Amino acid sequence: MNAGPAFHAGEQALQARVGVQAQMAQIGPRVMRDHMPEQHREFFGLLPFVVVGSVDTHGQPWASVLAGEPGFMHSPDPTRLQIRARPLPHDPLNTTLHDGAALGLLGMQPHTRRRNRLNGTAHLSDGGLVVEVGQSFGNCPKYIQAREPVWTPDVAGGLAAHQGPGLDEASRALIRAADTFFIATAHPEAVAVHEPRHGVDVSHRGGAPGFVKVEGERLTVPDFAGNQFFNTLGNIAVHPLAGLLFMDFERGDRLYLAARASVVWDGAELAAFDGAQRLLRLDITQALRVQGGLPLRWGSAERSPHLANMGYWPSR
């Protein structure tokens, strides 16, 4: 187990705001380990992709994806995860990955709705990297759309179709159609990683298509009831930047976004979305849309049953 609190000050502040800080102080050290249990080690080895959070030299988090034939990830011991893969063309990880980089990883098996997270430190190796575990923990299956990914190595493409400080119309259309995206956040001390809880985190967000509202360069996302760790929102409280990754599950396109992030706790906009406990507001500062090149193909989606009672943005 890690010594000291499992959560940093930003996470603790949000837990206190919703009245669960004492409870989380007890739960955190039991579930947030400094190593991977055997089932997590085996789980990563089954996956054809992993989502990666990293931070650039300006402190901006980015969400990325690494993919490979199942078995491309292997845990030689409980404190290390070996990944035999290189970043995809145009992925921000091509510039943020270096020896000693702070990373967050999300291993997810959408068709079984299993997911595990860890953060740690990268050590580059021939053909990929090894991540030394700082924190490792499981996540609940809520809001995951069940679709099966299949490694497809002969996929062509990888054309940077749009890059700039804002969204183009094709990017807006991709976001409006999305039922899933990934979000990377970081503690401001993540670059140094003196303590495991001061690292990079990458997480999943899911909803019915259209759950991400797009207004110009601003995205607004309902925040549903979760595990109350507040890893994402706690990081935003102390470092209000986020990196987003949207994937087009039919065409294999990728959309990477950098944003300034804030949380809305009350008001008419929040009240308009049934089931939302908060809103996550994301003002886009950089956008990169890549056509094709994602070596995965996805089965049809089965919506999460936890979304049955959730609302929709009011139509105009």
Summary of the structure (lengths in Angstrom):
residues: 316
radius of gyration: 18.1
end to end distance: 51.1
largest distance: 54.2
contacts: 1088
relative contact order: 0.19
helix: 17%
strand: 40%
